[in-house]
């Protein structure tokens, strides 16, 4: 069993002793242990809910490498995130949920970030215009 655990930890690039208590690990390491546990059960679908919200950039890079490997093995990754840059980097398809209902879904290559934000919010969000307005107001006050 220890040998199998060590292999799973190696697969997720986690260099720790298999006897280490989970409470002694950093958040990013704990997430990798959870992925290893899913692999132990031969899960075909792995759900990741905001997996990068509390980890370092280096840990994000490692996670993305693992996701690429899992996708290459035919695993399905359900990646829940508000970080649109990550979604456009890793996702093949998207589904927008709002107020407990499915709003839309499709191929990520067929939608822009602005369109996705509009679907998520239920209305058009125009950040650039707000920024320009605030900049203009600030300039006038000086």
Secondary structure as the mmCIF struct_conf table of DSSP 4:
data_model
#
loop_
_struct_conf.conf_type_id
_struct_conf.id
_struct_conf.beg_label_comp_id
_struct_conf.beg_label_asym_id
_struct_conf.beg_label_seq_id
_struct_conf.end_label_comp_id
_struct_conf.end_label_asym_id
_struct_conf.end_label_seq_id
HELX_RH_AL_P HELX_RH_AL_P1 UNK A 2 UNK A 11
TURN_TY1_P TURN_TY1_P1 UNK A 12 UNK A 13
BEND BEND1 UNK A 16 UNK A 16
TURN_TY1_P TURN_TY1_P2 UNK A 18 UNK A 19
HELX_RH_3T_P HELX_RH_3T_P1 UNK A 22 UNK A 24
BEND BEND2 UNK A 25 UNK A 25
HELX_RH_AL_P HELX_RH_AL_P2 UNK A 27 UNK A 40
TURN_TY1_P TURN_TY1_P3 UNK A 41 UNK A 42
BEND BEND3 UNK A 44 UNK A 44
STRN STRN1 UNK A 45 UNK A 49
BEND BEND4 UNK A 50 UNK A 50
TURN_TY1_P TURN_TY1_P4 UNK A 51 UNK A 54
BEND BEND5 UNK A 55 UNK A 55
HELX_RH_AL_P HELX_RH_AL_P3 UNK A 57 UNK A 72
TURN_TY1_P TURN_TY1_P5 UNK A 73 UNK A 74
STRN STRN2 UNK A 76 UNK A 80
BEND BEND6 UNK A 82 UNK A 82
HELX_RH_AL_P HELX_RH_AL_P4 UNK A 84 UNK A 90
BEND BEND7 UNK A 92 UNK A 92
STRN STRN3 UNK A 93 UNK A 98
TURN_TY1_P TURN_TY1_P6 UNK A 99 UNK A 100
STRN STRN4 UNK A 101 UNK A 107
HELX_RH_3T_P HELX_RH_3T_P2 UNK A 108 UNK A 110
BEND BEND8 UNK A 111 UNK A 111
HELX_RH_AL_P HELX_RH_AL_P5 UNK A 113 UNK A 121
TURN_TY1_P TURN_TY1_P7 UNK A 122 UNK A 122
BEND BEND9 UNK A 123 UNK A 123
HELX_RH_AL_P HELX_RH_AL_P6 UNK A 127 UNK A 141
#
